[in-house]
């Protein structure tokens, strides 16, 4: 997957706040994401995030 910092991603399952859109803040072995609904930041392993991505909205 070609994901860059600043991209917006839509996940298959929503965050507990109800929004399923996230902004990518950091990439590497882990992804750091910010929920666009409540601004909560999460870090998760790359493999876990890549499985749960529904679509990517690129920041070109």
PDB file of N, CA, C and O in Angstrom:
ATOM      1  N   UNK A   1       0.841  -1.192   0.000  1.00  0.00           N
ATOM      2  CA  UNK A   1       0.000   0.000   0.000  1.00  0.00           C
ATOM      3  C   UNK A   1       0.875   1.241   0.000  1.00  0.00           C
ATOM      4  O   UNK A   1       1.903   1.297   0.675  1.00  0.00           O
ATOM      5  N   UNK A   2       0.454   2.220  -0.759  1.00  0.00           N
ATOM      6  CA  UNK A   2       1.214   3.467  -0.859  1.00  0.00           C
ATOM      7  C   UNK A   2       0.522   4.542  -0.023  1.00  0.00           C
ATOM      8  O   UNK A   2      -0.320   5.291  -0.516  1.00  0.00           O
ATOM      9  N   UNK A   3       0.895   4.596   1.239  1.00  0.00           N
ATOM     10  CA  UNK A   3       0.308   5.559   2.173  1.00  0.00           C
ATOM     11  C   UNK A   3       1.390   6.544   2.560  1.00  0.00           C
ATOM     12  O   UNK A   3       2.518   6.146   2.852  1.00  0.00           O
ATOM     13  N   UNK A   4       1.059   7.830   2.566  1.00  0.00           N
ATOM     14  CA  UNK A   4       2.010   8.879   2.923  1.00  0.00           C
ATOM     15  C   UNK A   4       1.474   9.677   4.106  1.00  0.00           C
ATOM     16  O   UNK A   4       0.276   9.660   4.389  1.00  0.00           O
ATOM     17  N   UNK A   5       2.368  10.368   4.788  1.00  0.00           N
ATOM     18  CA  UNK A   5       1.979  11.245   5.885  1.00  0.00           C
ATOM     19  C   UNK A   5       1.053  12.335   5.326  1.00  0.00           C
ATOM     20  O   UNK A   5       1.347  12.941   4.296  1.00  0.00           O
ATOM     21  N   UNK A   6      -0.036  12.567   6.000  1.00  0.00           N
ATOM     22  CA  UNK A   6      -1.002  13.565   5.564  1.00  0.00           C
ATOM     23  C   UNK A   6      -2.201  12.984   4.852  1.00  0.00           C
ATOM     24  O   UNK A   6      -3.210  13.669   4.685  1.00  0.00           O
ATOM     25  N   UNK A   7      -2.112  11.708   4.420  1.00  0.00           N
ATOM     26  CA  UNK A   7      -3.251  11.069   3.752  1.00  0.00           C
ATOM     27  C   UNK A   7      -4.395  10.872   4.737  1.00  0.00           C
ATOM     28  O   UNK A   7      -4.182  10.717   5.940  1.00  0.00           O
ATOM     29  N   UNK A   8      -5.592  10.882   4.210  1.00  0.00           N
ATOM     30  CA  UNK A   8      -6.788  10.582   5.000  1.00  0.00           C
ATOM     31  C   UNK A   8      -7.173   9.147   4.652  1.00  0.00           C
ATOM     32  O   UNK A   8      -7.212   8.782   3.477  1.00  0.00           O
ATOM     33  N   UNK A   9      -7.459   8.331   5.671  1.00  0.00           N
ATOM     34  CA  UNK A   9      -7.867   6.957   5.417  1.00  0.00           C
ATOM     35  C   UNK A   9      -9.222   6.699   6.065  1.00  0.00           C
ATOM     36  O   UNK A   9      -9.568   7.286   7.090  1.00  0.00           O
ATOM     37  N   UNK A  10      -9.974   5.806   5.439  1.00  0.00           N
ATOM     38  CA  UNK A  10     -11.268   5.386   5.967  1.00  0.00           C
ATOM     39  C   UNK A  10     -11.114   3.931   6.374  1.00  0.00           C
ATOM     40  O   UNK A  10     -10.723   3.088   5.566  1.00  0.00           O
ATOM     41  N   UNK A  11     -11.421   3.643   7.627  1.00  0.00           N
ATOM     42  CA  UNK A  11     -11.264   2.301   8.169  1.00  0.00           C
ATOM     43  C   UNK A  11     -12.571   1.521   8.054  1.00  0.00           C
ATOM     44  O   UNK A  11     -13.647   2.107   7.933  1.00  0.00           O
ATOM     45  N   UNK A  12     -12.465   0.192   8.094  1.00  0.00           N
ATOM     46  CA  UNK A  12     -13.649  -0.663   8.013  1.00  0.00           C
ATOM     47  C   UNK A  12     -14.515  -0.544   9.266  1.00  0.00           C
ATOM     48  O   UNK A  12     -15.743  -0.558   9.184  1.00  0.00           O
ATOM     49  N   UNK A  13     -13.866  -0.429  10.423  1.00  0.00           N
ATOM     50  CA  UNK A  13     -14.609  -0.306  11.680  1.00  0.00           C
ATOM     51  C   UNK A  13     -14.414   1.099  12.233  1.00  0.00           C
ATOM     52  O   UNK A  13     -13.316   1.647  12.135  1.00  0.00           O
ATOM     53  N   UNK A  14     -15.447   1.692  12.809  1.00  0.00           N
ATOM     54  CA  UNK A  14     -15.319   3.046  13.343  1.00  0.00           C
ATOM     55  C   UNK A  14     -14.567   3.097  14.681  1.00  0.00           C
ATOM     56  O   UNK A  14     -14.468   2.101  15.398  1.00  0.00           O
ATOM     57  N   UNK A  15     -14.054   4.263  14.987  1.00  0.00           N
ATOM     58  CA  UNK A  15     -13.458   4.571  16.282  1.00  0.00           C
ATOM     59  C   UNK A  15     -14.614   4.605  17.294  1.00  0.00           C
ATOM     60  O   UNK A  15     -15.755   4.821  16.885  1.00  0.00           O
ATOM     61  N   UNK A  16     -14.371   4.405  18.575  1.00  0.00           N
ATOM     62  CA  UNK A  16     -15.468   4.454  19.550  1.00  0.00           C
ATOM     63  C   UNK A  16     -16.299   5.747  19.526  1.00  0.00           C
ATOM     64  O   UNK A  16     -17.446   5.745  19.974  1.00  0.00           O
ATOM     65  N   UNK A  17     -15.739   6.842  19.011  1.00  0.00           N
ATOM     66  CA  UNK A  17     -16.508   8.088  18.936  1.00  0.00           C
ATOM     67  C   UNK A  17     -17.533   8.047  17.798  1.00  0.00           C
ATOM     68  O   UNK A  17     -18.412   8.905  17.726  1.00  0.00           O
ATOM     69  N   UNK A  18     -17.423   7.043  16.900  1.00  0.00           N
ATOM     70  CA  UNK A  18     -18.381   6.886  15.818  1.00  0.00           C
ATOM     71  C   UNK A  18     -17.863   7.255  14.443  1.00  0.00           C
ATOM     72  O   UNK A  18     -18.524   6.962  13.447  1.00  0.00           O
ATOM     73  N   UNK A  19     -16.694   7.895  14.353  1.00  0.00           N
ATOM     74  CA  UNK A  19     -16.136   8.300  13.059  1.00  0.00           C
ATOM     75  C   UNK A  19     -15.132   7.242  12.588  1.00  0.00           C
ATOM     76  O   UNK A  19     -14.390   6.688  13.399  1.00  0.00           O
ATOM     77  N   UNK A  20     -15.106   6.962  11.284  1.00  0.00           N
ATOM     78  CA  UNK A  20     -14.160   5.969  10.763  1.00  0.00           C
ATOM     79  C   UNK A  20     -13.097   6.602   9.871  1.00  0.00           C
ATOM     80  O   UNK A  20     -12.425   5.893   9.121  1.00  0.00           O
ATOM     81  N   UNK A  21     -12.929   7.946   9.941  1.00  0.00           N
ATOM     82  CA  UNK A  21     -11.925   8.649   9.137  1.00  0.00           C
ATOM     83  C   UNK A  21     -10.745   9.046  10.024  1.00  0.00           C
ATOM     84  O   UNK A  21     -10.925   9.540  11.137  1.00  0.00           O
ATOM     85  N   UNK A  22      -9.543   8.820   9.510  1.00  0.00           N
ATOM     86  CA  UNK A  22      -8.319   9.113  10.248  1.00  0.00           C
ATOM     87  C   UNK A  22      -7.320   9.824   9.352  1.00  0.00           C
ATOM     88  O   UNK A  22      -7.344   9.656   8.133  1.00  0.00           O
ATOM     89  N   UNK A  23      -6.435  10.625   9.959  1.00  0.00           N
ATOM     90  CA  UNK A  23      -5.337  11.282   9.266  1.00  0.00           C
ATOM     91  C   UNK A  23      -4.048  10.575   9.668  1.00  0.00           C
ATOM     92  O   UNK A  23      -3.840  10.283  10.846  1.00  0.00           O
ATOM     93  N   UNK A  24      -3.181  10.298   8.695  1.00  0.00           N
ATOM     94  CA  UNK A  24      -1.902   9.628   8.963  1.00  0.00           C
ATOM     95  C   UNK A  24      -0.896  10.678   9.431  1.00  0.00           C
ATOM     96  O   UNK A  24      -0.628  11.646   8.719  1.00  0.00           O
ATOM     97  N   UNK A  25      -0.344  10.486  10.626  1.00  0.00           N
ATOM     98  CA  UNK A  25       0.635  11.414  11.193  1.00  0.00           C
ATOM     99  C   UNK A  25       2.060  10.881  11.074  1.00  0.00           C
ATOM    100  O   UNK A  25       3.005  11.660  10.947  1.00  0.00           O
ATOM    101  N   UNK A  26       2.219   9.554  11.113  1.00  0.00           N
ATOM    102  CA  UNK A  26       3.552   8.948  11.077  1.00  0.00           C
ATOM    103  C   UNK A  26       3.438   7.558  10.471  1.00  0.00           C
ATOM    104  O   UNK A  26       2.466   6.842  10.713  1.00  0.00           O
ATOM    105  N   UNK A  27       4.442   7.182   9.675  1.00  0.00           N
ATOM    106  CA  UNK A  27       4.473   5.836   9.114  1.00  0.00           C
ATOM    107  C   UNK A  27       5.822   5.200   9.404  1.00  0.00           C
ATOM    108  O   UNK A  27       6.803   5.895   9.666  1.00  0.00           O
ATOM    109  N   UNK A  28       5.864   3.907   9.357  1.00  0.00           N
ATOM    110  CA  UNK A  28       7.068   3.125   9.645  1.00  0.00           C
ATOM    111  C   UNK A  28       6.595   1.737  10.033  1.00  0.00           C
ATOM    112  O   UNK A  28       5.657   1.215   9.430  1.00  0.00           O
ATOM    113  N   UNK A  29       7.223   1.133  11.023  1.00  0.00           N
ATOM    114  CA  UNK A  29       6.736  -0.154  11.521  1.00  0.00           C
ATOM    115  C   UNK A  29       5.376   0.027  12.187  1.00  0.00           C
ATOM    116  O   UNK A  29       4.541  -0.877  12.170  1.00  0.00           O
ATOM    117  N   UNK A  30       5.165   1.193  12.769  1.00  0.00           N
ATOM    118  CA  UNK A  30       3.888   1.545  13.381  1.00  0.00           C
ATOM    119  C   UNK A  30       3.279   2.714  12.618  1.00  0.00           C
ATOM    120  O   UNK A  30       3.995   3.495  11.993  1.00  0.00           O
ATOM    121  N   UNK A  31       1.977   2.829  12.670  1.00  0.00           N
ATOM    122  CA  UNK A  31       1.274   3.974  12.117  1.00  0.00           C
ATOM    123  C   UNK A  31       0.768   4.811  13.282  1.00  0.00           C
ATOM    124  O   UNK A  31       0.284   4.269  14.276  1.00  0.00           O
ATOM    125  N   UNK A  32       0.877   6.123  13.164  1.00  0.00           N
ATOM    126  CA  UNK A  32       0.268   7.015  14.137  1.00  0.00           C
ATOM    127  C   UNK A  32      -0.863   7.713  13.397  1.00  0.00           C
ATOM    128  O   UNK A  32      -0.643   8.359  12.372  1.00  0.00           O
ATOM    129  N   UNK A  33      -2.074   7.577  13.925  1.00  0.00           N
ATOM    130  CA  UNK A  33      -3.262   8.112  13.286  1.00  0.00           C
ATOM    131  C   UNK A  33      -3.984   9.063  14.226  1.00  0.00           C
ATOM    132  O   UNK A  33      -3.928   8.907  15.446  1.00  0.00           O
ATOM    133  N   UNK A  34      -4.666  10.058  13.648  1.00  0.00           N
ATOM    134  CA  UNK A  34      -5.504  10.965  14.432  1.00  0.00           C
ATOM    135  C   UNK A  34      -6.934  10.825  13.927  1.00  0.00           C
ATOM    136  O   UNK A  34      -7.201  10.968  12.734  1.00  0.00           O
ATOM    137  N   UNK A  35      -7.843  10.544  14.843  1.00  0.00           N
ATOM    138  CA  UNK A  35      -9.257  10.435  14.505  1.00  0.00           C
ATOM    139  C   UNK A  35      -9.763  11.815  14.087  1.00  0.00           C
ATOM    140  O   UNK A  35      -9.490  12.805  14.765  1.00  0.00           O
ATOM    141  N   UNK A  36     -10.498  11.886  12.979  1.00  0.00           N
ATOM    142  CA  UNK A  36     -11.001  13.167  12.501  1.00  0.00           C
ATOM    143  C   UNK A  36     -12.272  13.593  13.247  1.00  0.00           C
ATOM    144  O   UNK A  36     -12.734  14.723  13.091  1.00  0.00           O
ATOM    145  N   UNK A  37     -12.828  12.699  14.045  1.00  0.00           N
ATOM    146  CA  UNK A  37     -14.021  13.025  14.812  1.00  0.00           C
ATOM    147  C   UNK A  37     -13.707  13.655  16.159  1.00  0.00           C
ATOM    148  O   UNK A  37     -14.261  14.695  16.513  1.00  0.00           O
ATOM    149  N   UNK A  38     -12.806  13.012  16.914  1.00  0.00           N
ATOM    150  CA  UNK A  38     -12.534  13.483  18.278  1.00  0.00           C
ATOM    151  C   UNK A  38     -11.082  13.911  18.495  1.00  0.00           C
ATOM    152  O   UNK A  38     -10.728  14.313  19.603  1.00  0.00           O
ATOM    153  N   UNK A  39     -10.238  13.836  17.471  1.00  0.00           N
ATOM    154  CA  UNK A  39      -8.815  14.219  17.517  1.00  0.00           C
ATOM    155  C   UNK A  39      -7.965  13.343  18.437  1.00  0.00           C
ATOM    156  O   UNK A  39      -6.868  13.741  18.829  1.00  0.00           O
ATOM    157  N   UNK A  40      -8.458  12.169  18.779  1.00  0.00           N
ATOM    158  CA  UNK A  40      -7.678  11.235  19.578  1.00  0.00           C
ATOM    159  C   UNK A  40      -6.592  10.622  18.702  1.00  0.00           C
ATOM    160  O   UNK A  40      -6.861  10.275  17.552  1.00  0.00           O
ATOM    161  N   UNK A  41      -5.369  10.480  19.218  1.00  0.00           N
ATOM    162  CA  UNK A  41      -4.257   9.903  18.461  1.00  0.00           C
ATOM    163  C   UNK A  41      -4.000   8.479  18.921  1.00  0.00           C
ATOM    164  O   UNK A  41      -3.973   8.194  20.118  1.00  0.00           O
ATOM    165  N   UNK A  42      -3.812   7.586  17.951  1.00  0.00           N
ATOM    166  CA  UNK A  42      -3.530   6.185  18.265  1.00  0.00           C
ATOM    167  C   UNK A  42      -2.288   5.744  17.503  1.00  0.00           C
ATOM    168  O   UNK A  42      -1.963   6.290  16.449  1.00  0.00           O
ATOM    169  N   UNK A  43      -1.600   4.748  18.052  1.00  0.00           N
ATOM    170  CA  UNK A  43      -0.488   4.099  17.356  1.00  0.00           C
ATOM    171  C   UNK A  43      -0.813   2.614  17.302  1.00  0.00           C
ATOM    172  O   UNK A  43      -1.252   2.022  18.288  1.00  0.00           O
ATOM    173  N   UNK A  44      -0.586   2.019  16.126  1.00  0.00           N
ATOM    174  CA  UNK A  44      -0.860   0.596  15.944  1.00  0.00           C
ATOM    175  C   UNK A  44       0.138   0.033  14.932  1.00  0.00           C
ATOM    176  O   UNK A  44       0.670   0.774  14.106  1.00  0.00           O
ATOM    177  N   UNK A  45       0.390  -1.271  14.994  1.00  0.00           N
ATOM    178  CA  UNK A  45       1.315  -1.887  14.038  1.00  0.00           C
ATOM    179  C   UNK A  45       0.821  -1.754  12.596  1.00  0.00           C
ATOM    180  O   UNK A  45      -0.381  -1.778  12.333  1.00  0.00           O
ATOM    181  N   UNK A  46       1.764  -1.614  11.678  1.00  0.00           N
ATOM    182  CA  UNK A  46       1.464  -1.459  10.251  1.00  0.00           C
ATOM    183  C   UNK A  46       0.555  -2.584   9.741  1.00  0.00           C
ATOM    184  O   UNK A  46      -0.413  -2.319   9.029  1.00  0.00           O
ATOM    185  N   UNK A  47       0.855  -3.820  10.096  1.00  0.00           N
ATOM    186  CA  UNK A  47       0.076  -4.958   9.585  1.00  0.00           C
ATOM    187  C   UNK A  47      -1.396  -4.866   9.995  1.00  0.00           C
ATOM    188  O   UNK A  47      -2.285  -5.179   9.204  1.00  0.00           O
ATOM    189  N   UNK A  48      -1.642  -4.440  11.215  1.00  0.00           N
ATOM    190  CA  UNK A  48      -3.011  -4.328  11.724  1.00  0.00           C
ATOM    191  C   UNK A  48      -3.784  -3.226  10.985  1.00  0.00           C
ATOM    192  O   UNK A  48      -4.944  -3.416  10.620  1.00  0.00           O
ATOM    193  N   UNK A  49      -3.141  -2.088  10.769  1.00  0.00           N
ATOM    194  CA  UNK A  49      -3.788  -0.958  10.089  1.00  0.00           C
ATOM    195  C   UNK A  49      -4.055  -1.284   8.621  1.00  0.00           C
ATOM    196  O   UNK A  49      -5.142  -1.002   8.118  1.00  0.00           O
ATOM    197  N   UNK A  50      -3.075  -1.878   7.926  1.00  0.00           N
ATOM    198  CA  UNK A  50      -3.241  -2.176   6.500  1.00  0.00           C
ATOM    199  C   UNK A  50      -4.400  -3.135   6.247  1.00  0.00           C
ATOM    200  O   UNK A  50      -5.056  -3.039   5.209  1.00  0.00           O
ATOM    201  N   UNK A  51      -4.666  -4.058   7.173  1.00  0.00           N
ATOM    202  CA  UNK A  51      -5.786  -4.985   7.023  1.00  0.00           C
ATOM    203  C   UNK A  51      -7.129  -4.268   7.168  1.00  0.00           C
ATOM    204  O   UNK A  51      -8.119  -4.671   6.557  1.00  0.00           O
ATOM    205  N   UNK A  52      -7.162  -3.214   7.972  1.00  0.00           N
ATOM    206  CA  UNK A  52      -8.426  -2.554   8.316  1.00  0.00           C
ATOM    207  C   UNK A  52      -8.776  -1.351   7.448  1.00  0.00           C
ATOM    208  O   UNK A  52      -9.823  -0.735   7.649  1.00  0.00           O
ATOM    209  N   UNK A  53      -7.916  -1.004   6.482  1.00  0.00           N
ATOM    210  CA  UNK A  53      -8.180   0.160   5.631  1.00  0.00           C
ATOM    211  C   UNK A  53      -9.224  -0.184   4.582  1.00  0.00           C
ATOM    212  O   UNK A  53      -9.121  -1.196   3.887  1.00  0.00           O
ATOM    213  N   UNK A  54     -10.226   0.673   4.481  1.00  0.00           N
ATOM    214  CA  UNK A  54     -11.278   0.532   3.458  1.00  0.00           C
ATOM    215  C   UNK A  54     -10.911   1.323   2.211  1.00  0.00           C
ATOM    216  O   UNK A  54     -11.024   0.806   1.099  1.00  0.00           O
ATOM    217  N   UNK A  55     -10.470   2.578   2.376  1.00  0.00           N
ATOM    218  CA  UNK A  55     -10.032   3.396   1.245  1.00  0.00           C
ATOM    219  C   UNK A  55      -9.081   4.481   1.716  1.00  0.00           C
ATOM    220  O   UNK A  55      -9.018   4.806   2.902  1.00  0.00           O
ATOM    221  N   UNK A  56      -8.328   5.046   0.743  1.00  0.00           N
ATOM    222  CA  UNK A  56      -7.334   6.074   1.015  1.00  0.00           C
ATOM    223  C   UNK A  56      -7.688   7.317   0.202  1.00  0.00           C
ATOM    224  O   UNK A  56      -7.968   7.231  -0.994  1.00  0.00           O
ATOM    225  N   UNK A  57      -7.671   8.466   0.862  1.00  0.00           N
ATOM    226  CA  UNK A  57      -7.864   9.744   0.188  1.00  0.00           C
ATOM    227  C   UNK A  57      -6.520  10.453   0.242  1.00  0.00           C
ATOM    228  O   UNK A  57      -6.110  10.933   1.299  1.00  0.00           O
ATOM    229  N   UNK A  58      -5.829  10.519  -0.899  1.00  0.00           N
ATOM    230  CA  UNK A  58      -4.462  11.066  -0.939  1.00  0.00           C
ATOM    231  C   UNK A  58      -4.442  12.570  -0.783  1.00  0.00           C
ATOM    232  O   UNK A  58      -5.352  13.268  -1.230  1.00  0.00           O
ATOM    233  N   UNK A  59      -3.383  13.069  -0.136  1.00  0.00           N
ATOM    234  CA  UNK A  59      -3.080  14.502  -0.036  1.00  0.00           C
ATOM    235  C   UNK A  59      -2.008  14.784  -1.065  1.00  0.00           C
ATOM    236  O   UNK A  59      -0.824  14.634  -0.763  1.00  0.00           O
ATOM    237  N   UNK A  60      -2.369  15.177  -2.242  1.00  0.00           N
ATOM    238  CA  UNK A  60      -1.373  15.388  -3.300  1.00  0.00           C
ATOM    239  C   UNK A  60      -0.896  16.773  -3.381  1.00  0.00           C
ATOM    240  O   UNK A  60      -0.057  17.089  -4.226  1.00  0.00           O
TER     241      UNK A  60
END
